Amino acid sequence: MLRSRPLPVHPHPRPPLRKAAAALAGLALLAAGCSDGGSGDGAPDRTGATSSPSPGESRSPGSSAAPAEGSAEVTGTVAENLDSPWGLAPLPDGGLLVSSRDEGTISLIDPESGKATELGSVPGVEPGGEGGLLGIAVSPDFAEDRYVYAYFTSASDNRVVRMLYDAGKEEGNRLGAPSTVLRGIPKGMVHNGGRIAFGPDRMLYVGTGDSGDQGLAQDRESLGGKILRMTPEGEPPGRGNPEADSVVYSWGHRNVQGLAWDAEGRLWAAEFGQNTWDELNLIRPGGNYGWPEVEGEAGEEGFVDPVAQWRPADASPSGIAVAKGSVWMASLRGERLWRVPLDGAKKVAEPQAFLEGEYGRLRTVVSDGGDGLWLVTSETDSRGTPAEDDDRILKLEVS
């Protein structure tokens, strides 16, 4: 369950012993091998982020490029003492919905007081490994239909459901019975994907993983290792997808963990690599992003190269957000927040890191629609080293 207690939003000091704990956790990860916080590459490479070269990286006419360097400052702690938080979805009235991966619950956080109110449990969630209750989203017509969407691991698959949210009911009973939107996404102990989001086209996008079976990513008939695009009811949209009767939008993905759109409606996605490169990709319909044939920038015909790539020790990416003209990427094993400044569809400069080792593993980042971000830590997911009051939702101001 979520254990958040009411608290004012306040600047939070750096957690004591965080860097020492992070170092011990890094050693444990190396011993443990592949996980969602690391790629089992044995010897972490601290060379940092690198970006794939893009010919003709000049500014587009009329565009406004982000500055090469920016800033990110933690201005407050919104909530703390959260158990295995994973997804975060702002409500139109300013509240924040947060999912608990292992408890299978969704709670409402008051961003002013930090008070957590449990809305209810999602029936059928089967936590295990990297599976459980993962991404959540609210309907683009939430004011009218009151639908909350959730991606979770069941006993047989990963699936997307939607539930009616009734604020008038008693605490713990505010979510209606789930209605299945999409089922049959392959599940495994690892690589379950899980990020869901509504795009500017009002379609539902779903990031999936290969569930540990690498061949699924190149199998056009499988939902594993894909980005999916569908109507809010889970049907193929009819237009915009590579095949009119399929929800598959792009393929060749190992484990998609972040989805976000820029101001021009371009879709960006963060993806776990294996032993060599993690990726930030610009997604286009019908694009093949290479896994398992290639990892990172390959320059091979038929595959889309990433816009930026990182050594897994420095990233192991999860959620992403777009704010102030940059993509912001939360990192688990890397324990830092990356900023990738953009000029249209291209990078302006090398990615810039913030908060390295200060708050531990970082799971989810969401734009507040202005100059700020909400950032969710991930120390209580069995792979971190929780400090006092973990896990947290932090408020950031960025530029």
Wavefront OBJ file of the C-alpha trace (Angstrom):
o trace
v 0.000 0.000 0.000
v 0.986 3.652 -0.258
v 2.184 5.009 3.041
v 2.292 8.698 2.242
v 1.415 11.042 5.056
v 0.302 14.663 4.680
v 3.160 17.094 4.412
v 3.721 20.539 2.964
v 5.649 20.905 -0.247
v 9.116 21.874 0.902
v 12.686 21.809 -0.329
v 14.133 18.431 0.628
v 17.780 18.041 1.600
v 19.874 15.433 -0.127
v 19.134 12.090 1.495
v 21.933 11.134 3.915
v 24.341 8.455 2.751
v 22.574 8.294 -0.618
v 25.790 8.220 -2.622
v 27.319 5.546 -0.424
v 24.153 3.481 -0.664
v 24.099 3.969 -4.416
v 27.642 2.666 -4.664
v 26.730 -0.448 -2.669
v 23.651 -0.921 -4.825
v 25.795 -0.693 -7.942
v 28.017 -3.487 -6.660
v 24.958 -5.583 -5.901
v 23.594 -4.998 -9.391
v 26.834 -6.155 -10.960
v 26.637 -9.335 -8.954
v 22.966 -9.853 -9.775
v 23.263 -9.443 -13.552
v 20.485 -8.201 -15.828
v 17.549 -6.353 -14.268
v 15.429 -3.338 -15.032
v 18.050 -1.298 -13.226
v 20.974 -2.681 -15.192
v 21.851 -4.658 -18.235
v 24.246 -7.182 -16.793
v 27.260 -5.794 -18.643
v 29.717 -6.775 -15.897
v 31.910 -3.664 -15.937
v 30.024 -0.364 -15.919
v 31.270 2.068 -18.538
v 31.310 5.598 -17.152
v 31.907 7.285 -20.469
v 28.500 8.933 -20.151
v 25.970 9.760 -22.821
v 26.704 9.934 -26.493
v 24.437 11.008 -29.297
v 24.209 9.563 -32.756
v 25.518 12.010 -35.355
v 22.828 13.650 -37.428
v 23.832 15.106 -40.791
v 22.716 18.669 -41.343
v 22.021 19.441 -37.701
v 21.331 23.105 -38.411
v 18.306 24.833 -37.010
v 15.081 24.467 -38.923
v 13.756 27.715 -40.437
v 11.436 29.392 -37.977
v 12.172 26.947 -35.161
v 13.347 27.860 -31.701
v 16.049 25.520 -30.496
v 16.552 24.777 -26.828
v 19.792 26.147 -25.367
v 22.703 23.744 -25.249
v 22.771 23.874 -21.458
v 19.844 23.981 -19.068
v 19.086 23.612 -15.395
v 17.050 21.402 -13.077
v 16.362 22.278 -9.443
v 14.364 20.281 -6.909
v 12.015 22.827 -5.355
v 10.014 20.541 -3.100
v 8.890 17.093 -2.039
v 5.271 16.491 -2.996
v 4.856 13.074 -1.336
v 6.989 10.502 0.404
v 6.804 7.019 1.964
v 5.369 5.534 -1.241
v 5.568 1.787 -1.919
v 6.886 0.737 -5.365
v 5.452 3.740 -7.273
v 5.514 3.294 -11.052
v 3.032 5.329 -13.097
v 2.035 8.963 -12.547
v -0.911 10.708 -14.225
v -2.029 14.295 -13.523
v -5.764 14.940 -13.273
v -7.361 18.021 -14.835
v -8.088 19.429 -11.356
v -4.428 19.265 -10.330
v -4.389 15.982 -8.403
v -1.855 13.272 -9.189
v -2.690 9.602 -9.656
v 0.118 7.202 -8.787
v 0.210 3.424 -9.236
v 1.927 0.945 -6.928
v 3.557 -1.827 -8.957
v 3.673 -4.423 -6.203
v 0.517 -3.512 -4.258
v -1.646 -3.191 -7.377
v -3.292 -0.007 -6.103
v -3.918 3.466 -7.497
v -3.888 6.450 -5.147
v -4.624 10.139 -5.449
v -1.940 12.558 -4.239
v -2.801 16.107 -3.278
v 0.212 18.019 -4.660
v -0.244 20.812 -2.134
v -0.447 18.777 1.081
v 1.071 15.454 0.002
v -1.965 13.572 1.326
v -2.465 10.176 -0.333
v -5.953 8.719 -0.740
v -6.199 5.155 -2.002
v -8.751 4.929 -4.799
v -8.731 1.151 -4.979
v -6.992 -2.016 -6.116
v -6.893 -3.169 -9.729
v -8.221 -6.753 -9.863
v -6.088 -9.373 -11.585
v -2.667 -7.795 -11.028
v 0.045 -10.461 -10.566
v 3.272 -8.769 -9.395
v 6.551 -10.545 -10.031
v 9.964 -9.546 -11.344
v 9.422 -6.408 -13.403
v 5.694 -7.038 -13.709
v 2.736 -5.732 -11.743
v 0.633 -2.581 -11.969
v 2.692 -0.339 -14.245
v 1.672 2.679 -16.340
v -1.518 4.691 -15.862
v -3.216 7.397 -17.923
v -6.413 9.413 -17.821
v -8.820 9.722 -20.714
v -8.507 12.852 -22.883
v -12.243 13.242 -22.144
v -11.835 12.610 -18.415
v -14.110 15.490 -17.424
v -16.968 13.682 -19.202
v -16.196 9.958 -19.092
v -14.072 9.699 -15.870
v -11.960 6.851 -17.274
v -8.613 5.871 -15.750
v -6.450 3.517 -17.852
v -3.913 1.053 -16.467
v -1.344 -1.365 -17.887
v -0.677 -4.429 -15.739
v 0.711 -7.933 -15.638
v -1.917 -10.624 -15.108
v -1.489 -14.359 -14.559
v -1.384 -14.925 -18.332
v -0.335 -11.721 -20.105
v 0.168 -7.983 -19.930
v -2.986 -6.020 -20.670
v -4.575 -2.569 -20.685
v -7.844 -1.883 -18.877
v -9.934 1.149 -18.068
v -11.979 1.895 -14.965
v -14.548 4.507 -13.983
v -13.339 6.871 -11.269
v -16.060 7.970 -8.866
v -14.765 10.559 -6.395
v -18.031 10.397 -4.494
v -17.501 6.853 -3.237
v -15.668 5.870 -0.080
v -11.895 5.692 0.036
v -10.570 2.430 -1.406
v -13.691 1.870 -3.498
v -13.527 4.682 -6.044
v -12.508 2.595 -9.065
v -15.127 0.664 -10.992
v -14.682 -2.849 -12.371
v -11.996 -2.916 -15.079
v -13.024 -3.202 -18.709
v -10.361 -4.776 -20.938
v -9.043 -2.466 -23.655
v -6.286 -4.771 -24.968
v -5.062 -8.181 -23.869
v -2.446 -10.644 -25.125
v 0.722 -8.599 -24.658
v 3.479 -11.127 -23.831
v 4.582 -11.217 -20.173
v 7.786 -12.322 -18.500
v 9.839 -11.798 -15.381
v 11.625 -9.026 -17.290
v 10.950 -6.606 -20.150
v 7.226 -6.072 -19.636
v 7.205 -2.523 -21.016
v 4.273 -0.805 -19.372
v 4.186 2.877 -20.279
v 0.866 4.158 -21.643
v -0.116 7.669 -22.739
v -2.647 9.497 -24.862
v -1.148 11.383 -27.785
v -2.162 14.761 -29.219
v -4.228 12.783 -31.752
v -6.285 11.440 -28.815
v -5.137 7.905 -29.556
v -3.809 5.591 -26.829
v -0.132 4.611 -27.181
v 1.334 1.603 -25.385
v 5.019 0.694 -24.967
v 5.710 -3.042 -24.665
v 8.783 -5.214 -24.114
v 10.030 -8.465 -25.608
v 9.313 -10.263 -22.273
v 12.745 -11.902 -22.522
v 11.980 -13.518 -25.897
v 14.096 -11.426 -28.256
v 12.511 -12.723 -31.451
v 9.147 -11.162 -30.612
v 10.474 -7.675 -31.322
v 10.815 -8.456 -35.055
v 7.635 -10.580 -35.223
v 4.984 -8.340 -36.753
v 2.247 -10.670 -35.485
v 3.297 -10.294 -31.848
v 2.434 -7.390 -29.536
v 5.790 -7.774 -27.752
v 8.681 -5.374 -28.397
v 6.423 -2.770 -29.993
v 4.858 0.631 -29.662
v 1.112 0.230 -30.153
v -1.404 2.868 -31.223
v -5.133 2.376 -30.794
v -8.442 4.069 -30.135
v -9.467 4.584 -26.504
v -11.509 1.385 -26.907
v -8.458 -0.624 -28.003
v -9.278 -0.855 -31.717
v -6.963 -0.147 -34.674
v -7.441 3.530 -35.566
v -8.001 2.807 -39.251
v -5.568 5.536 -40.331
v -2.061 6.426 -39.240
v -0.783 2.920 -38.447
v 1.335 0.927 -40.920
v -1.533 -1.559 -41.321
v -5.115 -0.379 -41.020
v -6.260 -3.494 -39.156
v -3.374 -3.612 -36.659
v -2.533 -1.657 -33.501
v 1.222 -2.089 -34.149
v 2.831 1.309 -34.760
v 6.583 0.556 -34.606
v 8.678 -2.515 -33.820
v 12.180 -3.760 -33.104
v 12.049 -2.559 -29.488
v 13.642 -4.360 -26.539
v 11.766 -2.698 -23.671
v 9.986 0.621 -24.189
v 9.759 2.516 -20.899
v 9.033 6.143 -21.791
v 6.635 7.908 -24.190
v 6.251 11.669 -24.689
v 5.388 14.176 -27.412
v 7.064 17.463 -28.211
v 5.315 20.716 -29.094
v 5.140 19.729 -32.764
v 3.458 16.401 -31.997
v 6.514 14.202 -32.554
v 6.620 11.020 -30.463
v 9.761 10.231 -28.468
v 10.475 6.954 -26.675
v 13.085 5.748 -24.193
v 14.282 2.168 -24.432
v 16.379 -0.198 -22.340
v 19.333 -1.673 -24.173
v 21.076 -4.874 -23.197
v 24.842 -4.700 -22.693
v 25.893 -1.812 -24.904
v 23.440 1.044 -25.514
v 20.249 2.488 -24.087
v 18.344 4.671 -26.511
v 16.230 7.773 -26.996
v 14.304 7.297 -30.236
v 12.188 9.537 -32.422
v 9.276 7.287 -33.366
v 7.744 7.148 -36.807
v 4.974 4.796 -37.963
v 6.373 1.630 -39.488
v 9.860 2.252 -38.126
v 12.009 -0.767 -37.260
v 14.250 0.147 -34.315
v 16.525 -2.831 -34.721
v 16.307 -5.090 -31.698
v 17.671 -7.765 -31.524
v 19.552 -7.320 -34.795
v 21.225 -4.100 -33.685
v 21.608 -2.194 -30.422
v 22.187 1.523 -30.500
v 23.463 3.373 -33.523
v 24.234 0.946 -36.350
v 23.844 2.913 -39.569
v 22.284 -0.145 -41.197
v 19.667 0.149 -43.912
v 16.209 -0.775 -42.733
v 16.754 0.201 -39.090
v 16.144 3.565 -37.397
v 19.102 4.846 -35.378
v 18.544 6.509 -31.994
v 18.832 10.259 -31.573
v 20.867 9.725 -28.403
v 22.391 6.699 -26.704
v 23.887 5.918 -23.309
v 25.897 3.187 -21.648
v 23.472 1.176 -19.449
v 25.487 2.016 -16.322
v 24.721 5.689 -16.920
v 21.059 5.386 -17.815
v 18.831 2.276 -17.875
v 16.030 4.671 -18.816
v 12.457 4.705 -17.634
v 9.949 7.539 -18.069
v 10.457 10.626 -20.211
v 8.814 14.044 -20.471
v 9.177 17.036 -22.777
v 9.538 20.465 -21.174
v 11.273 23.721 -22.158
v 12.208 22.317 -25.566
v 14.099 19.312 -24.171
v 13.448 15.659 -23.505
v 13.947 14.794 -19.822
v 14.704 11.137 -19.119
v 14.567 9.395 -15.734
v 17.273 6.774 -15.196
v 17.168 3.769 -12.893
v 20.641 2.266 -12.728
v 22.153 5.604 -13.727
v 20.377 7.365 -10.841
v 20.191 10.672 -12.662
v 17.915 12.832 -14.783
v 19.090 13.388 -18.350
v 18.268 16.450 -20.446
v 18.417 16.200 -24.261
v 18.001 19.669 -25.832
v 16.157 19.653 -29.148
v 15.917 21.694 -32.302
v 12.898 20.154 -33.939
v 13.645 16.474 -34.501
v 17.368 16.814 -33.823
v 19.551 17.287 -30.799
v 21.205 20.617 -30.117
v 24.029 19.344 -27.905
v 25.190 16.338 -25.919
v 22.793 15.197 -23.163
v 23.256 16.843 -19.784
v 22.900 14.993 -16.450
v 21.321 16.268 -13.213
v 20.749 14.896 -9.682
v 23.357 12.161 -10.119
v 23.205 9.846 -7.104
v 21.184 12.318 -5.026
v 17.793 10.602 -4.941
v 18.598 7.085 -6.125
v 16.791 5.293 -8.919
v 14.433 7.507 -10.915
v 11.341 5.871 -12.413
v 8.892 8.371 -13.883
v 9.004 12.005 -14.971
v 5.974 14.033 -16.044
v 5.659 17.628 -17.247
v 3.411 19.957 -15.279
v 2.601 21.796 -18.501
v 4.886 24.741 -17.724
v 8.408 25.125 -16.388
v 8.188 22.207 -14.013
v 8.368 18.428 -13.731
v 7.167 15.812 -11.310
v 9.793 13.141 -10.699
v 9.129 9.752 -9.066
v 11.907 7.809 -7.353
v 12.120 3.998 -7.378
v 14.053 2.722 -4.386
v 11.374 0.424 -2.898
v 11.040 -1.843 -5.946
v 13.411 -4.467 -4.414
v 16.363 -3.244 -6.493
v 17.147 -0.047 -4.668
v 18.559 0.901 -1.282
v 15.728 2.897 0.309
v 16.632 5.909 2.394
v 14.339 7.302 5.057
v 11.008 8.415 3.570
v 11.518 6.708 0.195
v 9.880 6.572 -2.237
v 9.121 10.159 -3.166
v 7.486 12.418 -5.709
v 9.702 15.470 -6.225
v 8.830 18.822 -7.802
v 11.423 20.302 -10.148
v 11.843 23.602 -11.937
v 13.721 23.256 -15.227
v 15.071 25.356 -18.051
l 1 2 3 4 5 6 7 8 9 10 11 12 13 14 15 16 17 18 19 20 21 22 23 24 25 26 27 28 29 30 31 32 33 34 35 36 37 38 39 40 41 42 43 44 45 46 47 48 49 50 51 52 53 54 55 56 57 58 59 60 61 62 63 64 65 66 67 68 69 70 71 72 73 74 75 76 77 78 79 80 81 82 83 84 85 86 87 88 89 90 91 92 93 94 95 96 97 98 99 100 101 102 103 104 105 106 107 108 109 110 111 112 113 114 115 116 117 118 119 120 121 122 123 124 125 126 127 128 129 130 131 132 133 134 135 136 137 138 139 140 141 142 143 144 145 146 147 148 149 150 151 152 153 154 155 156 157 158 159 160 161 162 163 164 165 166 167 168 169 170 171 172 173 174 175 176 177 178 179 180 181 182 183 184 185 186 187 188 189 190 191 192 193 194 195 196 197 198 199 200 201 202 203 204 205 206 207 208 209 210 211 212 213 214 215 216 217 218 219 220 221 222 223 224 225 226 227 228 229 230 231 232 233 234 235 236 237 238 239 240 241 242 243 244 245 246 247 248 249 250 251 252 253 254 255 256 257 258 259 260 261 262 263 264 265 266 267 268 269 270 271 272 273 274 275 276 277 278 279 280 281 282 283 284 285 286 287 288 289 290 291 292 293 294 295 296 297 298 299 300 301 302 303 304 305 306 307 308 309 310 311 312 313 314 315 316 317 318 319 320 321 322 323 324 325 326 327 328 329 330 331 332 333 334 335 336 337 338 339 340 341 342 343 344 345 346 347 348 349 350 351 352 353 354 355 356 357 358 359 360 361 362 363 364 365 366 367 368 369 370 371 372 373 374 375 376 377 378 379 380 381 382 383 384 385 386 387 388 389 390 391 392 393 394 395 396 397 398 399
